[in-house]
Amino acid sequence: EKAMGSLEQNFLCLGEAGRYPPWPGKIVNPPKDLKKPRGKKCFFVKFFGTEDHAWIKVEQLKPYHPHKEEMLKNTKGKRFQQAVDAVEEFLKKGKVKEQASHSSMEEKSRHSSSEEKSKAADGKRKKALTGAKKRGPATGGKAPKSSGTQEKGTRKRGRPPKEDKDTTIPESTSVKRMVAGTVAGFKWQANSFYGSEQTKDDPHFHHFLLSQTEKSSVSYQTIAKRLKITEEETGSTSIQAADSTAINGSIIPTDKRIGFLGLGLMGSGIVSNLLKMGHTVTVWNRTAEKCDLFIQEGARLGRTPAEVVSTCDITFACVSDPKAAKDLVLGPSGVLQGIRPGKCYVDMSTLDSETVMEISQVIISRGGRFLEAPVSGSQQLSNEGMLLILAAGDGGLYQDCSSCFQAMGKTSFYLGEVGNAAKMMLVLNMVQGSFMATIAEGLTLAQVTGQSQQTFLDILNQGQLASPFLDQKCQNVLQGNFKPDFYLKYIQKDLRLAIALGDSVNHPTPMAAAANEVYKRAKALDQSDNDMSAVYRAYIH
């Protein structure tokens, strides 16, 4: 460990983080106001392909290059490959800088050497002339120190100037040997990185960067600097969490029993990630067969929503629309029948604010606690644990859901009182649905005017509108692949609810209204159960 203290910034390494395999990263300087954990020697590591940082103990570090091939052989996955690609890009940039630095140094050295040679030659001529005046034609003076000057110039050529000190990749052979010797016999053990201490003492833990290996000693003021906090006119507070799920290394699963109702496109991915991160989960679905896969992965089966709620501490639900959400709560053997004081219910469905408040009132009337937490994303993002979560309601329950939200989502926002999350999600989906309709309109207009749709997409991807959403949906259209990632019928439902929200406050929504009509036409063409990108077909029929 004493030798490890000399590791340099940007040293490439593999760091263990929780349940995940060793992940490529580089040692960086921690923020000035971030305290180093007590105990064993550790370094602050920035993980490639993510926005995550963490304190990593010495014994949980490996040098990147000697273990690269083994890592690639044992670890697969799109996000892992993206991390490896980011390492290669980092190395490439470092080599370019290094070459530029060497070229600059060599040019300076040649310039310096030629100047010194010139000065030495001038000095030699001057001394020769001086000696001739004093002693005549004989050579009795000391030889000029031209060779010494040249040696000095030669030494300069190999020494980088101060401003280029950190431009190279500092993974020297000596450093590699040092790390290899320290961790040669280390075996990776799951869950050894973060210890077993729960993080509930810090209510903002899951907003914070992956930075603490022990119980957080960082003050709220320090954490607040890392949060994007804005006060809305409604008085609600929006807190933007740091990206913490690319490797999920900081997640210590809550010891609370988790229930989940609804295993559709979103719910299935959410439950899978909850189980992967070590949560105890009981599942229920209207079509019971969908539960089988999750039972094989370790979930428990609940026979009714009421049974799930009564046997679990926190129950999540994710269903299709307001009617389904109310039926789930108020129907036979529904959620309400399982609610008693202290039981918690989190509705992740995209609903209108009136429905959300109605559900909230009946849950609270039975002594339960309620949080709305609709999610924005797709089936793919749900599977990857990269959803966007908008929450409102019981603030304490929001904190209790910390490890669950980290497992299922990239970012979470707490928006204050019940109803705010529903309104914000409808506005968000209104914009997304209108944008998709506009994309479809542009693709078809390009085609009927004799332009290449692929070229149109290429141009879009080089402009300010470029985004993964744009590229993926356009690819769906070009390939004729409308396998649902976000059902068309659900985005049309959200547009309808957003228009009603605008009507309730006398706010015009003509763009959303126009888009809604296009989606309604697509539904009439039997596209309801296809992806939202199938709205394209409304323009070609």
JOJO-V271644 format. One line per field, one symbol per residue. phi: phi as a letter, one per 20 degrees, with the letter a starting at -180 (. if undefined). Layout:
# JOJO-V271644
phi=???
This chain:
# JOJO-V271644
phi=.ffffegefmgebddfcmeefgdfbcfcffggedfeffoffbcedeefmbdecaedfgfddcffffdffffffeccpfffffffffffffffffffffffffffffffffffffffffffffffffffffffffdnffddffffeffffffffffffedffgfdgdeeeeeffffgfgfgffdgefdfcfmefemdffdffdfdgfeeffcdecgfdffffffgfededceeffnedddeeffcdfclfefdgfeffddbdodegfgffffgffffenfecddbbgefgffggfffeofdddfbgfffffedecdecbcfbgffffffeefgleggfefbgnfdccedfecefffffffgfffffenedcbebfddqbfffffemcfdddcbpffffgffegfffffecebccddnfgofffffffffffffffffffgfffffffffeneffffgfgfgfedfegagfgfffffgffemddgfdbgffeffffffffffffffdldfcffffffgffffffffemdgeefgffggffedc
